[in-house]
Amino acid sequence: MYPYHYKIHPFMHGKIRVPIKVSPADGGTGTVFTNTLSAASRAGYSFDVQNKVGTTGIWNTWKTWKTEVTSLGVTSLRSARTGSPASPLGSPS
């Protein structure tokens, strides 16, 4: 969920929910996952993709993974180290 507000008019605020679609839903080490960022593209816009692995320590911090992505999706490889796929999240830039 992404909160937003308009600085000039503080009453203009809200939250945006962006669902993450990953395919396949599960897989073993070496599985390539496709992460859908958007259903459509728009000329002049791109995505900055962040990810985090795990829930504690340094792995609980969102880190920039890819920048200026113009495709509708990106792929990630299941890691033998963590046993889980990356969890990218697209955000408009």
Secondary structure, 3 states (H helix, E strand, C coil): CEEEECCCCCCCEEEECCCCEEECCCCCCCCEEEEECCCCCCCCCCEEEEECCCCCHHHHCCEEEEEEECCCEEEEECCCCCCCCCCCEEEEC
